[in-house]
Amino acid sequence: MRLSVLDQSIAVADRPQDQSIRNTVALAKHCEALGYERFWVSEHHNHPTIVGTAPEIVIAAIAATTDRIRIGSAGIMLPHYAPFKVAEVFRVLDALAPGRIDLGLGRAPGSDGRTAFALNPAANERPEHFPADVRDLIAWVHNEPLVDRHPFAAVKAFPQGDTAPEIWILGSSDYGAQVAALFGLPYCYAWFFSDGAGGERAIKLYKEKYRPSARHPEPRSGLCVWALAAETMEEAQYHFTSRALSRMNRDRGILVPLDAPDVAAKALEAYDQDRVARFRRDSFVGTGPEVAARIEELKNQVGVDEMAVVTWTHDEEVRRASYTHLARAMGFAPKS
């Protein structure tokens, strides 16, 4: 099974935030050595927990330190930008890592409304143009003609080359699934956003409405899940405590850096313990083989082609070890 990584450059209590960005770059090299298929980085703004604000820059840094793994955005929030500029940026990235760049696109702002307006004063108008922007971006990325009478028909995105970024649509609703199907693009559903609510329906809709394209004659789908693997279930659940608190806080609108497990455990005492227990039980947490089995089971249940994993821990070495445990359990990394 193809397994990939999503990294979000998480802010951690008592650690400088710039270290989170450097850890993302280092983790990509680690995951390449383990045999992961892709390494994607997210885009969020004005978010005290997630400090990865410029995926295109991080992708360039990763491209300079890796050789094989595909690198991409998960995703570029297209309403913030002119499609032509995004095409230029990703054409440059493809020149740095030919044939290894993925351009994942999202329609959500990745921020609150005021921040979206700060990024682009016309942001309120852009989401309704998302399908047309995707259409234009595909043409510019692949050096193909735009639609008839397009005002920018004579404009080309440089540099051009023999390869081009692979465009994906990302989402957590039916809308993205339908856009991906319309243009014959691969589609990845963010299962971890809502614990899978609506995920199976979106994938089913994508496949039913899929219109074959020259590059993708068949639908190609994936899911991204949150997971944490360790030597024992007890150890995994201990480190998961930081994530559990972050999720409970998020549901109350509290966005802060990730706390250490002991600090998080004390703070969790103020929350509904039945709810915390359900979250622990339903999350993909355990030993490498246990987590790998749950990932494979979900892949087969939903019927997707690829899976990606995102992992948050307070301790960076624990996070790196989690990806190692999972890779070994999946069989694409050596056991020792």
Contacts in CASP RR format, 6 or more apart in sequence:
PFRMAT RR
TARGET T0000
AUTHOR 0000-0000-0000
METHOD contacts of the structure
MODEL  1
MRLSVLDQSIAVADRPQDQSIRNTVALAKHCEALGYERFWVSEHHNHPTI
VGTAPEIVIAAIAATTDRIRIGSAGIMLPHYAPFKVAEVFRVLDALAPGR
IDLGLGRAPGSDGRTAFALNPAANERPEHFPADVRDLIAWVHNEPLVDRH
PFAAVKAFPQGDTAPEIWILGSSDYGAQVAALFGLPYCYAWFFSDGAGGE
RAIKLYKEKYRPSARHPEPRSGLCVWALAAETMEEAQYHFTSRALSRMNR
DRGILVPLDAPDVAAKALEAYDQDRVARFRRDSFVGTGPEVAARIEELKN
QVGVDEMAVVTWTHDEEVRRASYTHLARAMGFAPKS
1 295 0 8 1.000
1 296 0 8 1.000
1 299 0 8 1.000
1 306 0 8 1.000
1 307 0 8 1.000
1 330 0 8 1.000
2 37 0 8 1.000
2 305 0 8 1.000
2 306 0 8 1.000
2 307 0 8 1.000
3 36 0 8 1.000
3 37 0 8 1.000
3 295 0 8 1.000
3 306 0 8 1.000
3 307 0 8 1.000
3 308 0 8 1.000
3 309 0 8 1.000
3 326 0 8 1.000
3 327 0 8 1.000
3 330 0 8 1.000
3 332 0 8 1.000
4 36 0 8 1.000
4 37 0 8 1.000
4 38 0 8 1.000
4 39 0 8 1.000
4 40 0 8 1.000
4 70 0 8 1.000
4 306 0 8 1.000
4 307 0 8 1.000
4 308 0 8 1.000
4 309 0 8 1.000
5 27 0 8 1.000
5 28 0 8 1.000
5 31 0 8 1.000
5 36 0 8 1.000
5 38 0 8 1.000
5 39 0 8 1.000
5 40 0 8 1.000
5 308 0 8 1.000
5 309 0 8 1.000
5 310 0 8 1.000
5 323 0 8 1.000
6 40 0 8 1.000
6 41 0 8 1.000
6 42 0 8 1.000
6 74 0 8 1.000
6 224 0 8 1.000
6 308 0 8 1.000
6 309 0 8 1.000
6 310 0 8 1.000
7 24 0 8 1.000
7 27 0 8 1.000
7 28 0 8 1.000
7 39 0 8 1.000
7 40 0 8 1.000
7 41 0 8 1.000
7 42 0 8 1.000
7 310 0 8 1.000
8 41 0 8 1.000
8 42 0 8 1.000
8 44 0 8 1.000
8 50 0 8 1.000
8 52 0 8 1.000
8 310 0 8 1.000
8 312 0 8 1.000
9 20 0 8 1.000
9 21 0 8 1.000
9 23 0 8 1.000
9 24 0 8 1.000
9 41 0 8 1.000
9 42 0 8 1.000
9 50 0 8 1.000
9 51 0 8 1.000
9 52 0 8 1.000
9 58 0 8 1.000
10 20 0 8 1.000
10 49 0 8 1.000
10 50 0 8 1.000
10 51 0 8 1.000
10 257 0 8 1.000
10 258 0 8 1.000
10 312 0 8 1.000
11 17 0 8 1.000
11 20 0 8 1.000
11 48 0 8 1.000
11 49 0 8 1.000
11 50 0 8 1.000
11 51 0 8 1.000
11 257 0 8 1.000
11 258 0 8 1.000
12 20 0 8 1.000
12 257 0 8 1.000
12 258 0 8 1.000
12 314 0 8 1.000
13 256 0 8 1.000
13 257 0 8 1.000
13 258 0 8 1.000
13 259 0 8 1.000
13 260 0 8 1.000
13 263 0 8 1.000
13 314 0 8 1.000
14 260 0 8 1.000
15 257 0 8 1.000
17 51 0 8 1.000
20 51 0 8 1.000
20 52 0 8 1.000
21 51 0 8 1.000
21 52 0 8 1.000
21 58 0 8 1.000
23 316 0 8 1.000
24 41 0 8 1.000
24 52 0 8 1.000
24 58 0 8 1.000
24 62 0 8 1.000
25 58 0 8 1.000
25 61 0 8 1.000
25 62 0 8 1.000
25 65 0 8 1.000
27 39 0 8 1.000
27 319 0 8 1.000
27 320 0 8 1.000
27 323 0 8 1.000
28 39 0 8 1.000
28 62 0 8 1.000
28 65 0 8 1.000
28 66 0 8 1.000
28 69 0 8 1.000
28 71 0 8 1.000
29 62 0 8 1.000
29 65 0 8 1.000
29 66 0 8 1.000
30 320 0 8 1.000
30 323 0 8 1.000
30 324 0 8 1.000
31 39 0 8 1.000
31 69 0 8 1.000
31 323 0 8 1.000
31 327 0 8 1.000
32 39 0 8 1.000
32 66 0 8 1.000
32 67 0 8 1.000
32 68 0 8 1.000
32 69 0 8 1.000
34 323 0 8 1.000
34 324 0 8 1.000
34 327 0 8 1.000
34 332 0 8 1.000
34 333 0 8 1.000
35 69 0 8 1.000
35 327 0 8 1.000
35 332 0 8 1.000
35 333 0 8 1.000
36 69 0 8 1.000
36 323 0 8 1.000
36 327 0 8 1.000
36 332 0 8 1.000
37 69 0 8 1.000
37 70 0 8 1.000
37 306 0 8 1.000
38 69 0 8 1.000
38 70 0 8 1.000
38 71 0 8 1.000
38 72 0 8 1.000
38 102 0 8 1.000
38 308 0 8 1.000
39 62 0 8 1.000
39 66 0 8 1.000
39 69 0 8 1.000
39 70 0 8 1.000
39 71 0 8 1.000
39 72 0 8 1.000
40 71 0 8 1.000
40 72 0 8 1.000
40 73 0 8 1.000
40 74 0 8 1.000
40 75 0 8 1.000
40 102 0 8 1.000
40 104 0 8 1.000
40 308 0 8 1.000
41 52 0 8 1.000
41 55 0 8 1.000
41 58 0 8 1.000
41 59 0 8 1.000
41 62 0 8 1.000
41 72 0 8 1.000
41 73 0 8 1.000
41 74 0 8 1.000
42 50 0 8 1.000
42 52 0 8 1.000
42 55 0 8 1.000
42 73 0 8 1.000
42 74 0 8 1.000
42 75 0 8 1.000
43 52 0 8 1.000
43 53 0 8 1.000
43 54 0 8 1.000
43 55 0 8 1.000
43 73 0 8 1.000
43 75 0 8 1.000
43 76 0 8 1.000
43 77 0 8 1.000
43 110 0 8 1.000
44 50 0 8 1.000
44 51 0 8 1.000
44 52 0 8 1.000
44 53 0 8 1.000
44 110 0 8 1.000
44 111 0 8 1.000
45 53 0 8 1.000
45 109 0 8 1.000
45 110 0 8 1.000
45 111 0 8 1.000
45 115 0 8 1.000
45 116 0 8 1.000
45 119 0 8 1.000
46 111 0 8 1.000
46 112 0 8 1.000
46 115 0 8 1.000
47 110 0 8 1.000
47 111 0 8 1.000
47 255 0 8 1.000
48 255 0 8 1.000
48 256 0 8 1.000
48 257 0 8 1.000
49 246 0 8 1.000
49 250 0 8 1.000
49 255 0 8 1.000
49 256 0 8 1.000
49 257 0 8 1.000
49 258 0 8 1.000
52 58 0 8 1.000
55 72 0 8 1.000
55 73 0 8 1.000
55 74 0 8 1.000
55 75 0 8 1.000
55 76 0 8 1.000
56 73 0 8 1.000
56 76 0 8 1.000
56 89 0 8 1.000
56 90 0 8 1.000
56 93 0 8 1.000
59 71 0 8 1.000
59 72 0 8 1.000
59 73 0 8 1.000
59 93 0 8 1.000
59 101 0 8 1.000
60 93 0 8 1.000
60 96 0 8 1.000
62 71 0 8 1.000
63 71 0 8 1.000
63 93 0 8 1.000
63 96 0 8 1.000
63 97 0 8 1.000
63 100 0 8 1.000
63 101 0 8 1.000
64 96 0 8 1.000
66 97 0 8 1.000
68 100 0 8 1.000
69 100 0 8 1.000
70 99 0 8 1.000
70 100 0 8 1.000
70 101 0 8 1.000
70 102 0 8 1.000
70 166 0 8 1.000
71 93 0 8 1.000
71 97 0 8 1.000
71 100 0 8 1.000
71 101 0 8 1.000
71 102 0 8 1.000
72 101 0 8 1.000
72 102 0 8 1.000
72 103 0 8 1.000
72 104 0 8 1.000
73 102 0 8 1.000
73 103 0 8 1.000
73 104 0 8 1.000
73 105 0 8 1.000
74 104 0 8 1.000
74 168 0 8 1.000
74 170 0 8 1.000
74 188 0 8 1.000
74 224 0 8 1.000
74 308 0 8 1.000
75 104 0 8 1.000
75 105 0 8 1.000
75 106 0 8 1.000
75 170 0 8 1.000
76 86 0 8 1.000
76 103 0 8 1.000
76 104 0 8 1.000
76 105 0 8 1.000
76 106 0 8 1.000
77 106 0 8 1.000
77 107 0 8 1.000
77 108 0 8 1.000
77 109 0 8 1.000
77 110 0 8 1.000
77 111 0 8 1.000
78 86 0 8 1.000
78 105 0 8 1.000
78 106 0 8 1.000
78 107 0 8 1.000
78 126 0 8 1.000
78 130 0 8 1.000
78 133 0 8 1.000
78 134 0 8 1.000
78 137 0 8 1.000
79 107 0 8 1.000
79 109 0 8 1.000
79 116 0 8 1.000
79 120 0 8 1.000
79 123 0 8 1.000
79 126 0 8 1.000
79 127 0 8 1.000
79 129 0 8 1.000
79 130 0 8 1.000
79 133 0 8 1.000
80 109 0 8 1.000
80 116 0 8 1.000
80 119 0 8 1.000
80 120 0 8 1.000
80 123 0 8 1.000
80 126 0 8 1.000
81 120 0 8 1.000
83 133 0 8 1.000
83 134 0 8 1.000
83 136 0 8 1.000
83 137 0 8 1.000
83 140 0 8 1.000
84 136 0 8 1.000
84 140 0 8 1.000
84 152 0 8 1.000
84 155 0 8 1.000
84 157 0 8 1.000
86 103 0 8 1.000
86 137 0 8 1.000
87 137 0 8 1.000
87 140 0 8 1.000
87 141 0 8 1.000
87 157 0 8 1.000
88 140 0 8 1.000
88 157 0 8 1.000
88 158 0 8 1.000
90 101 0 8 1.000
90 103 0 8 1.000
90 141 0 8 1.000
90 165 0 8 1.000
91 141 0 8 1.000
91 157 0 8 1.000
91 158 0 8 1.000
91 159 0 8 1.000
91 160 0 8 1.000
91 164 0 8 1.000
91 165 0 8 1.000
92 159 0 8 1.000
93 101 0 8 1.000
93 165 0 8 1.000
94 100 0 8 1.000
94 101 0 8 1.000
94 161 0 8 1.000
94 163 0 8 1.000
94 164 0 8 1.000
94 165 0 8 1.000
95 159 0 8 1.000
95 161 0 8 1.000
98 161 0 8 1.000
98 162 0 8 1.000
98 163 0 8 1.000
99 163 0 8 1.000
99 164 0 8 1.000
99 165 0 8 1.000
99 166 0 8 1.000
101 165 0 8 1.000
101 166 0 8 1.000
102 165 0 8 1.000
102 166 0 8 1.000
102 167 0 8 1.000
102 168 0 8 1.000
103 137 0 8 1.000
103 141 0 8 1.000
103 165 0 8 1.000
103 166 0 8 1.000
103 167 0 8 1.000
103 168 0 8 1.000
104 167 0 8 1.000
104 168 0 8 1.000
104 169 0 8 1.000
104 170 0 8 1.000
104 188 0 8 1.000
105 134 0 8 1.000
105 137 0 8 1.000
105 167 0 8 1.000
105 168 0 8 1.000
105 169 0 8 1.000
105 170 0 8 1.000
106 169 0 8 1.000
106 170 0 8 1.000
106 171 0 8 1.000
106 176 0 8 1.000
107 127 0 8 1.000
107 130 0 8 1.000
107 171 0 8 1.000
107 175 0 8 1.000
107 176 0 8 1.000
107 179 0 8 1.000
108 171 0 8 1.000
108 172 0 8 1.000
109 115 0 8 1.000
109 116 0 8 1.000
109 123 0 8 1.000
110 116 0 8 1.000
111 119 0 8 1.000
113 123 0 8 1.000
116 123 0 8 1.000
116 124 0 8 1.000
117 123 0 8 1.000
117 124 0 8 1.000
120 126 0 8 1.000
126 133 0 8 1.000
130 179 0 8 1.000
131 179 0 8 1.000
131 182 0 8 1.000
131 183 0 8 1.000
134 167 0 8 1.000
134 169 0 8 1.000
134 179 0 8 1.000
134 183 0 8 1.000
134 185 0 8 1.000
135 147 0 8 1.000
135 183 0 8 1.000
136 146 0 8 1.000
136 150 0 8 1.000
136 152 0 8 1.000
137 167 0 8 1.000
138 144 0 8 1.000
138 167 0 8 1.000
138 183 0 8 1.000
138 185 0 8 1.000
139 145 0 8 1.000
139 146 0 8 1.000
139 147 0 8 1.000
140 146 0 8 1.000
140 155 0 8 1.000
140 156 0 8 1.000
140 157 0 8 1.000
141 157 0 8 1.000
141 164 0 8 1.000
141 165 0 8 1.000
141 167 0 8 1.000
142 164 0 8 1.000
143 156 0 8 1.000
143 157 0 8 1.000
143 160 0 8 1.000
143 164 0 8 1.000
145 153 0 8 1.000
146 152 0 8 1.000
146 153 0 8 1.000
166 186 0 8 1.000
167 185 0 8 1.000
167 186 0 8 1.000
168 180 0 8 1.000
168 185 0 8 1.000
168 186 0 8 1.000
168 187 0 8 1.000
168 188 0 8 1.000
169 176 0 8 1.000
169 177 0 8 1.000
169 179 0 8 1.000
169 180 0 8 1.000
169 183 0 8 1.000
169 185 0 8 1.000
169 186 0 8 1.000
169 187 0 8 1.000
169 188 0 8 1.000
170 176 0 8 1.000
170 187 0 8 1.000
170 188 0 8 1.000
170 189 0 8 1.000
170 190 0 8 1.000
171 177 0 8 1.000
171 187 0 8 1.000
171 188 0 8 1.000
171 189 0 8 1.000
171 190 0 8 1.000
171 202 0 8 1.000
172 189 0 8 1.000
172 190 0 8 1.000
172 193 0 8 1.000
172 194 0 8 1.000
172 199 0 8 1.000
172 202 0 8 1.000
173 198 0 8 1.000
173 202 0 8 1.000
174 198 0 8 1.000
174 201 0 8 1.000
174 202 0 8 1.000
174 205 0 8 1.000
176 187 0 8 1.000
176 202 0 8 1.000
177 187 0 8 1.000
177 189 0 8 1.000
177 202 0 8 1.000
177 203 0 8 1.000
177 205 0 8 1.000
177 206 0 8 1.000
177 209 0 8 1.000
178 205 0 8 1.000
178 206 0 8 1.000
178 209 0 8 1.000
179 185 0 8 1.000
180 186 0 8 1.000
180 187 0 8 1.000
180 206 0 8 1.000
181 187 0 8 1.000
181 205 0 8 1.000
181 206 0 8 1.000
181 207 0 8 1.000
181 208 0 8 1.000
181 209 0 8 1.000
181 210 0 8 1.000
181 211 0 8 1.000
181 219 0 8 1.000
182 209 0 8 1.000
182 211 0 8 1.000
183 211 0 8 1.000
183 213 0 8 1.000
184 210 0 8 1.000
184 211 0 8 1.000
184 212 0 8 1.000
184 213 0 8 1.000
184 216 0 8 1.000
184 219 0 8 1.000
185 213 0 8 1.000
185 216 0 8 1.000
186 216 0 8 1.000
186 219 0 8 1.000
186 220 0 8 1.000
186 221 0 8 1.000
186 222 0 8 1.000
187 203 0 8 1.000
187 206 0 8 1.000
187 219 0 8 1.000
187 220 0 8 1.000
187 221 0 8 1.000
187 222 0 8 1.000
188 221 0 8 1.000
188 222 0 8 1.000
188 223 0 8 1.000
188 224 0 8 1.000
188 306 0 8 1.000
188 308 0 8 1.000
189 196 0 8 1.000
189 199 0 8 1.000
189 202 0 8 1.000
189 203 0 8 1.000
189 221 0 8 1.000
189 222 0 8 1.000
189 223 0 8 1.000
189 224 0 8 1.000
189 304 0 8 1.000
190 224 0 8 1.000
191 199 0 8 1.000
191 223 0 8 1.000
191 224 0 8 1.000
191 225 0 8 1.000
191 298 0 8 1.000
192 224 0 8 1.000
192 225 0 8 1.000
192 226 0 8 1.000
192 310 0 8 1.000
195 282 0 8 1.000
199 223 0 8 1.000
199 302 0 8 1.000
200 301 0 8 1.000
200 302 0 8 1.000
203 221 0 8 1.000
203 222 0 8 1.000
203 223 0 8 1.000
203 302 0 8 1.000
203 303 0 8 1.000
203 304 0 8 1.000
206 219 0 8 1.000
206 221 0 8 1.000
207 219 0 8 1.000
207 221 0 8 1.000
210 218 0 8 1.000
210 219 0 8 1.000
212 218 0 8 1.000
220 305 0 8 1.000
220 306 0 8 1.000
221 303 0 8 1.000
221 304 0 8 1.000
221 305 0 8 1.000
221 306 0 8 1.000
222 304 0 8 1.000
222 305 0 8 1.000
222 306 0 8 1.000
222 307 0 8 1.000
222 308 0 8 1.000
223 298 0 8 1.000
223 299 0 8 1.000
223 302 0 8 1.000
223 304 0 8 1.000
223 306 0 8 1.000
223 307 0 8 1.000
223 308 0 8 1.000
224 307 0 8 1.000
224 308 0 8 1.000
224 309 0 8 1.000
224 310 0 8 1.000
225 284 0 8 1.000
225 295 0 8 1.000
225 298 0 8 1.000
225 307 0 8 1.000
225 308 0 8 1.000
225 309 0 8 1.000
225 310 0 8 1.000
226 243 0 8 1.000
226 283 0 8 1.000
226 284 0 8 1.000
226 309 0 8 1.000
226 310 0 8 1.000
226 311 0 8 1.000
226 312 0 8 1.000
227 283 0 8 1.000
227 284 0 8 1.000
227 285 0 8 1.000
227 291 0 8 1.000
227 294 0 8 1.000
227 295 0 8 1.000
227 309 0 8 1.000
227 310 0 8 1.000
227 311 0 8 1.000
227 322 0 8 1.000
227 326 0 8 1.000
228 236 0 8 1.000
228 239 0 8 1.000
228 240 0 8 1.000
228 243 0 8 1.000
228 283 0 8 1.000
228 284 0 8 1.000
228 285 0 8 1.000
228 286 0 8 1.000
228 291 0 8 1.000
228 311 0 8 1.000
228 312 0 8 1.000
228 313 0 8 1.000
228 322 0 8 1.000
229 236 0 8 1.000
229 285 0 8 1.000
229 286 0 8 1.000
229 287 0 8 1.000
229 288 0 8 1.000
229 290 0 8 1.000
229 291 0 8 1.000
229 292 0 8 1.000
229 322 0 8 1.000
229 323 0 8 1.000
229 325 0 8 1.000
229 326 0 8 1.000
229 329 0 8 1.000
230 236 0 8 1.000
230 239 0 8 1.000
230 286 0 8 1.000
230 287 0 8 1.000
230 288 0 8 1.000
230 318 0 8 1.000
230 321 0 8 1.000
230 322 0 8 1.000
230 325 0 8 1.000
231 287 0 8 1.000
231 325 0 8 1.000
232 286 0 8 1.000
232 287 0 8 1.000
233 285 0 8 1.000
233 286 0 8 1.000
233 287 0 8 1.000
233 290 0 8 1.000
236 285 0 8 1.000
236 286 0 8 1.000
236 287 0 8 1.000
236 291 0 8 1.000
236 322 0 8 1.000
237 280 0 8 1.000
237 285 0 8 1.000
237 286 0 8 1.000
238 261 0 8 1.000
239 261 0 8 1.000
239 313 0 8 1.000
239 314 0 8 1.000
239 315 0 8 1.000
239 318 0 8 1.000
240 280 0 8 1.000
240 283 0 8 1.000
240 285 0 8 1.000
241 261 0 8 1.000
241 264 0 8 1.000
241 265 0 8 1.000
241 268 0 8 1.000
242 258 0 8 1.000
242 259 0 8 1.000
242 260 0 8 1.000
242 261 0 8 1.000
242 264 0 8 1.000
242 312 0 8 1.000
242 313 0 8 1.000
242 314 0 8 1.000
243 258 0 8 1.000
243 283 0 8 1.000
243 312 0 8 1.000
243 313 0 8 1.000
244 264 0 8 1.000
244 268 0 8 1.000
244 276 0 8 1.000
244 279 0 8 1.000
244 280 0 8 1.000
245 259 0 8 1.000
245 264 0 8 1.000
245 265 0 8 1.000
245 267 0 8 1.000
245 268 0 8 1.000
246 256 0 8 1.000
246 258 0 8 1.000
246 259 0 8 1.000
246 264 0 8 1.000
246 312 0 8 1.000
247 279 0 8 1.000
248 268 0 8 1.000
248 271 0 8 1.000
248 275 0 8 1.000
248 276 0 8 1.000
248 279 0 8 1.000
249 255 0 8 1.000
249 256 0 8 1.000
258 312 0 8 1.000
258 313 0 8 1.000
258 314 0 8 1.000
259 267 0 8 1.000
259 314 0 8 1.000
260 314 0 8 1.000
261 314 0 8 1.000
264 314 0 8 1.000
268 276 0 8 1.000
284 291 0 8 1.000
284 294 0 8 1.000
284 295 0 8 1.000
285 291 0 8 1.000
287 325 0 8 1.000
287 329 0 8 1.000
288 325 0 8 1.000
288 326 0 8 1.000
288 328 0 8 1.000
288 329 0 8 1.000
289 329 0 8 1.000
291 325 0 8 1.000
291 326 0 8 1.000
291 329 0 8 1.000
292 326 0 8 1.000
292 329 0 8 1.000
292 330 0 8 1.000
295 307 0 8 1.000
295 309 0 8 1.000
295 326 0 8 1.000
298 307 0 8 1.000
299 307 0 8 1.000
309 323 0 8 1.000
309 326 0 8 1.000
311 319 0 8 1.000
311 322 0 8 1.000
311 323 0 8 1.000
312 319 0 8 1.000
313 319 0 8 1.000
313 322 0 8 1.000
324 333 0 8 1.000
327 333 0 8 1.000
328 334 0 8 1.000
328 335 0 8 1.000
END
